[in-house]
Amino acid sequence: MKKTILFIISVFFSLHGISQQIEGSWHGLLKVQGMELHLVFNISQDEDGLKATMDSPDQGAHGIAVDATAFKDGILTMAIPMAAINYTGTLSGDTITGTFAQAGMEIPLNLTREVPEKTAVVRPQEPQKPYPYQAEEVFFKNPEADITLAGTLTLPREQGTFPAVVMITGSGPQNRDEEILGHKPFLVIADHLTRHGIAVLRFDDRGVAQSEGDFSSATSYDFATDVEAAVAYLLARDEIDPAKIGLIGHSEGGIIAPIVAGRNTEKVNFIVLLAGTGIRGDKLLLEQQLLIGKAMGMGEEEMNKNQLINRQIFELVLKNEEKETLESNIRALMQEALADTDEQMLGGMPIEQFIDQQTSLVTSPWMSTFLRLDPAVYLEKVRCPVLAVNGSNDLQVPPSNLQAIETSLHRGGNTKVTLKEFPGLNHLFQECDTGSPTNYAAIEQTFAPEVLEKLSSWINAVTTR
């Protein structure tokens, strides 16, 4: 009996020692699309086993839940199905040598205990302190969600009241600068507008950086209430002219802006749609996938197969089936579609795991809502002046959306509409040759000056009428 007890104790301590080796924060630089993205995995142990979260400091995203974490025989595996992320690495000393996989891409990613030094990135448009205007850190409450949101309010230094805008980020967890691939477009836009007499409130998405809330369970309609809270905050500020408050939304933010403007006609006085969408989410994604596939050299047969599968999956989502039934039907559809493939792995994982991951992604609250969301319904309710702009090289929200936006606004009786397609600009409004998302990081320019000038001149014109 005594020997048995000692054996159990020795096993306990050896397992505890292995666990201790992997616990803590692990840092790595993900080298992708011409840039280095700092990632941090925070691993801890509780009575149920290993737990982990992921941070992406460069994108202002912290505490992203890792759904599955395992460490066995020196091999660490982690999975975040909502983001289609998988990581597998082997521990040796204080280094984990591994591979980061996301949505079909596999990239080497080694993790260490030390914070890595990044190669300096040139971003000439980023403003440097001291600014020629006031920049105030602010917090405001969304009473509907019972969360506090954090942001920055920039104000011209002159005395008086000013027109103001609330900035609305695109899809995915974004900080107040809409930081993406080493760029901070909202910081650049806010700097330009404030220098031209326009106050700007930009804020971290719920659950990101300093804002409270749960990003993963939120939909575009939830984000709309966050924007309404931001408008209410501006209305309470003495420096802001309450009759001159507008919204600037980029990408998904260009869907949220009409939602908010349509149900707050007395509070929102103008909106700007930067690569906003005018067609239902499922149709947009199908068009986006086709354009990006072509730009990346995907074969026509493969693209057609992807289009067919995705169209069938989206049609299932549009039926509004109960979640469990929807998941079962999507899983069966994908199993049938992939039954004749010779591949053993897809997206860096076994096919069954890939199917489970994609099913979770498509049926998530945000994605299932986005696929069903038709911007036309909300654009028809907008009564204030609208500026909608796109780049001719945008592969994520093609410029054809401008005509769809105009049609819906006119159908609702709104003729105060200005449309502008800028030649040679991509989805981030950078000057480019192809528009491919793989080039965003490599381009030094963050936001085309001609678009900045259009924003400030149009806003000042509509707020001085």
PLY file of the C-alpha trace (Angstrom):
ply
format ascii 1.0
element vertex 465
property float x
property float y
property float z
element edge 464
property int vertex1
property int vertex2
end_header
0.00 0.00 0.00
2.80 2.35 0.89
4.54 1.73 -2.48
1.29 2.45 -4.31
0.87 5.76 -2.52
4.43 6.79 -3.35
3.89 5.83 -6.99
0.75 7.95 -7.25
2.51 10.91 -5.62
5.50 10.61 -7.96
3.18 10.52 -11.00
1.37 13.61 -9.71
4.58 15.56 -9.37
5.89 14.49 -12.76
2.64 15.56 -14.45
2.67 18.81 -12.51
6.21 19.46 -13.70
5.21 18.96 -17.33
2.26 21.30 -16.89
4.49 23.94 -15.34
6.76 23.83 -18.40
3.94 24.95 -20.67
2.09 27.40 -18.42
2.61 31.14 -18.81
2.79 33.57 -21.73
4.34 32.55 -25.04
5.25 35.17 -27.66
5.78 34.86 -31.39
5.99 36.89 -34.60
3.64 35.72 -37.34
5.26 36.74 -40.62
2.49 37.09 -43.15
1.66 39.33 -46.09
4.87 41.33 -45.74
4.47 42.16 -42.07
5.20 40.82 -38.59
2.21 40.32 -36.30
2.92 39.88 -32.59
0.85 37.04 -31.09
0.72 35.97 -27.45
-0.71 32.71 -26.10
-1.46 32.78 -22.35
-1.66 29.23 -20.98
-2.87 28.31 -17.50
-3.94 25.19 -15.59
-7.08 24.64 -13.53
-8.95 21.61 -12.21
-10.40 20.95 -15.67
-7.05 20.98 -17.46
-5.18 23.49 -19.60
-6.81 26.74 -20.64
-5.51 29.42 -22.99
-6.26 32.81 -24.47
-4.67 34.56 -27.43
-3.69 38.24 -27.70
-2.93 40.14 -30.89
-1.49 43.39 -29.47
-0.84 44.90 -32.90
-4.57 44.66 -33.62
-5.65 45.73 -30.13
-7.24 42.33 -29.49
-6.75 40.66 -26.11
-8.18 37.65 -24.29
-9.47 35.78 -27.36
-10.65 32.43 -26.03
-8.81 29.33 -27.23
-11.49 26.62 -27.39
-9.18 23.59 -27.14
-5.72 23.38 -25.58
-3.69 20.20 -25.12
-0.11 19.37 -24.22
1.04 15.78 -24.53
4.42 14.19 -25.15
5.94 17.64 -25.60
3.46 18.66 -28.31
1.17 21.69 -27.80
-2.06 22.00 -29.80
-4.52 24.88 -29.68
-7.67 25.64 -31.68
-9.91 28.69 -32.13
-12.72 27.46 -34.44
-14.47 30.85 -34.63
-11.39 32.33 -36.31
-10.45 29.10 -38.17
-7.13 29.08 -36.27
-5.07 26.04 -35.28
-1.58 25.89 -33.76
0.67 22.87 -33.30
4.16 23.10 -31.82
6.86 21.05 -30.11
8.38 22.25 -26.84
12.16 22.17 -26.48
13.60 24.12 -23.56
12.10 27.61 -23.67
11.08 27.45 -27.32
8.01 25.99 -29.04
8.66 25.28 -32.71
5.42 25.06 -34.61
2.95 25.98 -37.30
0.08 28.46 -37.28
-2.78 27.52 -39.61
-5.75 29.70 -40.53
-8.30 29.25 -43.28
-6.06 27.06 -45.42
-2.79 28.95 -44.85
0.04 27.34 -42.88
2.77 29.63 -41.54
5.77 28.78 -39.33
5.37 30.32 -35.86
7.87 29.75 -33.07
6.99 30.81 -29.54
9.31 31.93 -26.72
8.97 33.38 -23.24
10.52 36.68 -24.37
8.73 39.49 -26.20
10.25 39.48 -29.71
11.72 42.53 -31.40
9.91 43.46 -34.58
11.38 44.87 -37.75
10.54 48.57 -37.93
7.55 49.28 -40.19
7.39 52.56 -42.12
3.99 54.23 -41.91
4.61 57.84 -43.00
1.02 59.00 -42.56
0.76 58.19 -38.84
0.59 61.45 -36.88
3.21 62.08 -34.22
2.71 63.85 -30.91
2.33 66.62 -29.96
-0.87 67.00 -31.97
-2.20 70.46 -32.96
-5.52 69.54 -31.32
-6.88 68.01 -28.12
-6.91 64.22 -27.72
-8.89 62.95 -24.73
-9.26 59.38 -23.48
-12.98 58.83 -22.82
-15.33 56.16 -21.47
-19.06 55.89 -22.08
-21.80 53.44 -21.15
-23.98 51.32 -23.39
-26.96 50.85 -21.04
-28.65 48.29 -23.29
-25.65 45.92 -23.11
-24.57 47.12 -19.65
-20.98 47.62 -20.78
-18.52 50.51 -20.76
-16.74 51.36 -23.99
-13.38 53.13 -24.24
-12.19 55.50 -26.93
-10.45 58.69 -27.94
-12.17 62.01 -28.62
-10.16 64.49 -30.67
-11.25 68.13 -30.64
-10.00 71.24 -32.45
-8.29 73.66 -30.04
-10.41 76.65 -31.05
-13.26 77.82 -28.85
-16.81 77.00 -29.87
-18.87 73.97 -30.85
-17.88 71.61 -33.62
-19.38 69.11 -36.02
-18.46 65.58 -34.96
-18.31 62.04 -36.25
-18.39 58.60 -34.66
-16.16 56.12 -36.46
-17.37 52.53 -36.93
-14.90 49.72 -37.57
-15.10 46.87 -40.05
-15.58 43.18 -39.26
-13.46 41.33 -36.73
-12.23 42.52 -33.34
-10.82 46.01 -33.93
-9.36 48.65 -31.67
-10.18 52.35 -31.93
-7.58 52.87 -34.68
-9.06 50.00 -36.72
-5.51 48.63 -36.57
-4.86 46.03 -39.23
-1.66 44.61 -40.71
0.48 47.38 -39.25
-1.83 50.18 -40.42
-4.00 52.49 -38.28
-6.49 53.97 -40.76
-8.86 55.44 -38.16
-5.97 57.25 -36.47
-4.98 58.77 -39.82
-8.58 59.75 -40.67
-9.24 61.21 -37.21
-6.05 63.26 -37.40
-6.98 64.70 -40.81
-10.58 65.53 -39.88
-9.70 67.15 -36.56
-7.11 69.34 -38.28
-10.00 70.46 -40.52
-12.31 71.48 -37.68
-14.23 68.22 -37.15
-14.32 66.43 -33.79
-13.87 62.66 -33.97
-14.85 59.89 -31.54
-13.29 56.51 -32.27
-13.60 53.62 -29.84
-12.48 50.04 -29.21
-14.98 47.38 -30.25
-16.73 45.70 -27.33
-14.44 43.12 -25.73
-11.36 44.62 -27.41
-8.52 46.57 -25.73
-10.11 48.76 -23.02
-13.78 48.20 -23.90
-15.94 45.81 -21.89
-18.21 43.16 -23.36
-18.06 39.91 -25.30
-17.12 40.37 -28.94
-17.55 36.71 -29.91
-21.27 36.61 -29.14
-22.12 39.97 -30.70
-23.75 40.70 -34.07
-23.94 43.80 -36.26
-27.13 44.77 -34.41
-25.29 44.65 -31.08
-22.51 46.83 -32.49
-25.21 49.28 -33.63
-26.21 49.83 -29.99
-22.57 50.59 -29.17
-22.59 53.28 -31.85
-25.85 54.70 -30.47
-24.16 54.93 -27.07
-21.29 56.84 -28.71
-23.73 59.29 -30.31
-25.44 59.80 -26.93
-22.04 60.56 -25.40
-21.31 63.21 -28.03
-24.72 64.81 -27.46
-23.77 65.27 -23.81
-20.53 67.12 -24.64
-20.66 70.93 -24.63
-18.03 71.15 -27.37
-20.18 69.26 -29.89
-22.88 70.85 -32.04
-25.86 68.48 -31.51
-27.25 69.29 -34.97
-24.03 68.26 -36.73
-23.28 64.72 -35.61
-22.51 62.07 -38.21
-21.20 58.54 -38.64
-18.29 57.17 -40.68
-18.44 53.40 -41.19
-15.88 51.25 -42.96
-16.83 47.90 -44.51
-19.17 46.26 -41.94
-19.29 49.70 -40.33
-20.89 50.83 -43.59
-23.79 48.50 -42.81
-24.06 49.56 -39.18
-24.14 53.29 -39.99
-27.45 53.07 -41.97
-28.98 50.89 -39.23
-28.20 53.57 -36.64
-29.10 56.52 -38.88
-32.42 54.99 -39.90
-33.65 54.61 -36.32
-32.10 57.87 -35.01
-33.17 60.39 -37.62
-33.18 63.29 -35.14
-29.71 62.52 -33.77
-27.68 61.46 -36.83
-27.30 64.27 -39.36
-25.09 62.66 -42.03
-23.30 59.38 -42.74
-20.20 58.37 -44.70
-19.88 54.83 -46.06
-16.30 53.75 -46.74
-16.57 50.57 -48.84
-20.02 49.97 -47.37
-22.17 47.18 -48.74
-25.44 47.45 -50.61
-26.28 43.77 -51.11
-27.19 40.92 -48.74
-24.29 39.31 -46.88
-24.39 35.92 -48.60
-24.24 37.52 -52.06
-21.39 39.78 -51.02
-19.29 36.90 -49.67
-19.78 34.83 -52.82
-18.66 37.76 -54.97
-15.75 38.50 -52.63
-14.53 34.89 -52.68
-14.63 34.83 -56.47
-12.66 38.07 -56.89
-10.02 37.19 -54.31
-9.70 33.65 -55.68
-8.98 35.02 -59.15
-6.46 37.53 -57.78
-4.62 34.73 -55.97
-4.45 32.54 -59.07
-6.99 29.91 -58.03
-8.06 27.59 -60.85
-11.51 28.02 -62.37
-12.61 24.47 -61.50
-11.64 24.92 -57.85
-13.35 28.31 -57.66
-16.56 26.93 -59.17
-16.57 24.06 -56.67
-16.05 26.46 -53.75
-18.81 28.72 -55.04
-21.23 25.80 -55.29
-20.51 24.51 -51.79
-20.65 27.97 -50.22
-23.88 28.85 -52.02
-25.50 25.67 -50.69
-24.25 26.34 -47.16
-25.48 29.94 -47.26
-28.89 28.79 -48.50
-29.17 26.54 -45.45
-28.38 29.51 -43.17
-30.99 31.67 -44.93
-33.68 29.14 -44.04
-33.38 30.24 -40.38
-33.36 26.70 -39.10
-32.86 25.88 -35.43
-29.12 25.96 -34.67
-28.72 22.24 -33.94
-30.54 21.28 -37.15
-28.57 23.85 -39.14
-25.24 22.52 -37.83
-26.24 18.95 -38.67
-27.31 19.88 -42.21
-24.17 21.90 -42.91
-21.94 19.14 -41.58
-23.70 16.56 -43.79
-23.43 18.83 -46.84
-19.69 19.34 -46.34
-19.05 15.66 -45.74
-20.78 14.83 -49.02
-18.94 17.59 -50.89
-15.55 16.43 -49.61
-16.20 12.70 -49.87
-14.24 12.34 -53.10
-11.18 14.33 -52.02
-7.83 12.57 -51.72
-6.64 15.07 -49.12
-6.20 13.86 -45.56
-5.78 17.40 -44.20
-7.52 20.69 -44.96
-6.54 24.01 -43.41
-3.80 22.25 -41.46
-6.17 19.82 -39.73
-7.93 16.47 -40.33
-10.93 16.80 -42.63
-13.52 16.03 -39.91
-12.01 18.69 -37.68
-12.00 21.11 -40.61
-15.70 20.43 -41.19
-16.49 20.99 -37.50
-14.53 24.23 -37.53
-16.22 25.60 -40.65
-19.63 24.61 -39.29
-18.97 26.50 -36.06
-17.79 29.54 -38.02
-20.81 29.69 -40.35
-23.34 29.16 -37.54
-21.71 31.68 -35.17
-23.97 34.58 -34.14
-22.09 37.17 -36.18
-21.71 35.17 -39.39
-25.23 33.76 -39.50
-26.59 37.28 -38.92
-24.30 38.81 -41.54
-25.30 36.29 -44.19
-28.97 37.17 -43.71
-28.50 40.92 -43.30
-29.77 42.97 -46.26
-28.47 46.58 -46.10
-31.19 47.71 -48.50
-33.79 47.39 -45.73
-31.93 49.98 -43.62
-30.66 52.22 -46.42
-34.27 52.85 -47.44
-34.88 54.37 -43.98
-31.98 56.84 -44.10
-33.11 60.47 -44.52
-29.86 62.39 -43.93
-27.11 63.25 -46.47
-24.97 60.27 -47.48
-21.46 60.08 -48.93
-20.57 56.60 -50.24
-17.08 55.92 -51.60
-15.23 52.87 -52.92
-11.95 52.00 -54.54
-11.99 50.57 -58.06
-9.58 47.80 -56.95
-11.59 46.73 -53.90
-11.92 42.94 -53.98
-13.69 42.64 -50.61
-16.54 45.07 -51.26
-16.56 45.66 -55.04
-17.42 49.19 -56.23
-20.62 47.87 -57.83
-22.04 48.20 -54.32
-22.19 51.97 -54.88
-25.03 51.55 -57.37
-26.86 49.16 -55.00
-26.53 51.71 -52.18
-27.80 54.53 -54.39
-30.77 52.47 -55.60
-31.89 51.68 -52.04
-31.48 55.26 -50.83
-33.47 56.62 -53.78
-36.14 53.95 -53.26
-36.61 55.35 -49.77
-36.89 58.91 -51.13
-33.41 60.12 -50.19
-31.84 62.23 -52.96
-29.09 63.76 -50.77
-26.61 61.17 -52.01
-23.02 61.60 -53.19
-21.18 58.64 -54.73
-17.50 58.47 -55.63
-15.40 55.61 -57.01
-11.68 56.28 -56.62
-9.52 54.65 -59.30
-6.67 52.39 -58.21
-7.61 52.05 -54.53
-8.17 48.83 -52.55
-10.50 47.98 -49.66
-8.34 49.95 -47.22
-8.26 52.90 -49.65
-4.57 52.45 -50.43
-3.12 53.19 -53.85
-2.34 49.78 -55.38
-2.00 47.73 -58.55
-4.10 44.64 -57.85
-6.25 45.18 -54.75
-5.23 41.81 -53.31
-5.49 41.64 -49.49
-2.06 39.96 -49.47
-0.53 43.35 -50.39
-2.14 45.51 -47.67
0.76 45.26 -45.23
3.50 45.82 -47.80
2.02 49.15 -48.94
3.47 52.06 -46.95
0.46 54.28 -47.51
-2.32 53.84 -44.95
-5.11 55.91 -46.53
-5.12 57.80 -49.83
-4.87 61.60 -49.34
-7.48 62.27 -52.04
-10.06 60.34 -50.04
-9.13 62.19 -46.85
-9.68 65.49 -48.65
-13.04 64.28 -49.95
-14.17 63.33 -46.43
-13.26 66.65 -44.81
-14.59 68.83 -47.65
-17.90 66.94 -47.90
-18.50 66.91 -44.12
-17.71 70.60 -43.78
-20.01 71.35 -46.71
-23.03 69.43 -45.33
-22.56 70.84 -41.80
-22.43 74.50 -42.94
-25.62 74.49 -45.03
0 1
1 2
2 3
3 4
4 5
5 6
6 7
7 8
8 9
9 10
10 11
11 12
12 13
13 14
14 15
15 16
16 17
17 18
18 19
19 20
20 21
21 22
22 23
23 24
24 25
25 26
26 27
27 28
28 29
29 30
30 31
31 32
32 33
33 34
34 35
35 36
36 37
37 38
38 39
39 40
40 41
41 42
42 43
43 44
44 45
45 46
46 47
47 48
48 49
49 50
50 51
51 52
52 53
53 54
54 55
55 56
56 57
57 58
58 59
59 60
60 61
61 62
62 63
63 64
64 65
65 66
66 67
67 68
68 69
69 70
70 71
71 72
72 73
73 74
74 75
75 76
76 77
77 78
78 79
79 80
80 81
81 82
82 83
83 84
84 85
85 86
86 87
87 88
88 89
89 90
90 91
91 92
92 93
93 94
94 95
95 96
96 97
97 98
98 99
99 100
100 101
101 102
102 103
103 104
104 105
105 106
106 107
107 108
108 109
109 110
110 111
111 112
112 113
113 114
114 115
115 116
116 117
117 118
118 119
119 120
120 121
121 122
122 123
123 124
124 125
125 126
126 127
127 128
128 129
129 130
130 131
131 132
132 133
133 134
134 135
135 136
136 137
137 138
138 139
139 140
140 141
141 142
142 143
143 144
144 145
145 146
146 147
147 148
148 149
149 150
150 151
151 152
152 153
153 154
154 155
155 156
156 157
157 158
158 159
159 160
160 161
161 162
162 163
163 164
164 165
165 166
166 167
167 168
168 169
169 170
170 171
171 172
172 173
173 174
174 175
175 176
176 177
177 178
178 179
179 180
180 181
181 182
182 183
183 184
184 185
185 186
186 187
187 188
188 189
189 190
190 191
191 192
192 193
193 194
194 195
195 196
196 197
197 198
198 199
199 200
200 201
201 202
202 203
203 204
204 205
205 206
206 207
207 208
208 209
209 210
210 211
211 212
212 213
213 214
214 215
215 216
216 217
217 218
218 219
219 220
220 221
221 222
222 223
223 224
224 225
225 226
226 227
227 228
228 229
229 230
230 231
231 232
232 233
233 234
234 235
235 236
236 237
237 238
238 239
239 240
240 241
241 242
242 243
243 244
244 245
245 246
246 247
247 248
248 249
249 250
250 251
251 252
252 253
253 254
254 255
255 256
256 257
257 258
258 259
259 260
260 261
261 262
262 263
263 264
264 265
265 266
266 267
267 268
268 269
269 270
270 271
271 272
272 273
273 274
274 275
275 276
276 277
277 278
278 279
279 280
280 281
281 282
282 283
283 284
284 285
285 286
286 287
287 288
288 289
289 290
290 291
291 292
292 293
293 294
294 295
295 296
296 297
297 298
298 299
299 300
300 301
301 302
302 303
303 304
304 305
305 306
306 307
307 308
308 309
309 310
310 311
311 312
312 313
313 314
314 315
315 316
316 317
317 318
318 319
319 320
320 321
321 322
322 323
323 324
324 325
325 326
326 327
327 328
328 329
329 330
330 331
331 332
332 333
333 334
334 335
335 336
336 337
337 338
338 339
339 340
340 341
341 342
342 343
343 344
344 345
345 346
346 347
347 348
348 349
349 350
350 351
351 352
352 353
353 354
354 355
355 356
356 357
357 358
358 359
359 360
360 361
361 362
362 363
363 364
364 365
365 366
366 367
367 368
368 369
369 370
370 371
371 372
372 373
373 374
374 375
375 376
376 377
377 378
378 379
379 380
380 381
381 382
382 383
383 384
384 385
385 386
386 387
387 388
388 389
389 390
390 391
391 392
392 393
393 394
394 395
395 396
396 397
397 398
398 399
399 400
400 401
401 402
402 403
403 404
404 405
405 406
406 407
407 408
408 409
409 410
410 411
411 412
412 413
413 414
414 415
415 416
416 417
417 418
418 419
419 420
420 421
421 422
422 423
423 424
424 425
425 426
426 427
427 428
428 429
429 430
430 431
431 432
432 433
433 434
434 435
435 436
436 437
437 438
438 439
439 440
440 441
441 442
442 443
443 444
444 445
445 446
446 447
447 448
448 449
449 450
450 451
451 452
452 453
453 454
454 455
455 456
456 457
457 458
458 459
459 460
460 461
461 462
462 463
463 464
